[in-house]
Amino acid sequence: MIAAKIFTFLENRKWQHAYSQYRKRYKLPASFLFGAHGTVIYGEGDFIAGECSYMNQAWIQIGKNLHVTFGRNCRVAHNVRIYTESMDADSDMDVDPWGNFEKRTKTGNVLIGDGVWIGANVFINPGVTIGSNAVIGANSVVTKDVAANSIVGGVPAKLIRQKMAY
């Protein structure tokens, strides 16, 4: 019982420290919230987040000279993956796995507009722009830009419908 409490205390401190470091490095607004423990932001690029956005257990990979930008009032569920760099699917994959080859990569900034809701277990590919007020359904793979006011889902993510105007 005591060991579990000590572990929980240390785990909480670890994530508080990590999130504090992210806030300093990326100059995140005070209103940007990290949810449960587990969000990891790594790479040499920049992460830019708007006011009142929320992220819960996401992994964000940002390549050198690239950036991931969140607008304001965005909501990101758990187990979301956002990459600015990955292998090019058209590459020759039958190569030396230790990197002794010239690999082809796909790179690009990821831009997420204002008021976007991203469901659980979503993967967002490099170079994708998600328009404001869009919804990305759970378990989707976003390979192409998403228009503002759209609801998309699936693998690959496709338009389900446009949101109703209010």
WOZI-V61489 format. One line per field, one symbol per residue. psi: psi as a letter, one per 40 degrees, with the letter a starting at -180 (. if undefined). A space follows every 50 residues. Layout:
psi = ???
This chain:
psi = dddddddddddddddddddddddddefiidehhhbiiehhhiieaihhii ifihhhfihhhhiheiihhhaifihhaifhhhiehiihdeihegiheeef ihihihiiihhhaifhhhiifihhiiehhhiifihhiifihheiihiifi hiiahihihdiiiii.
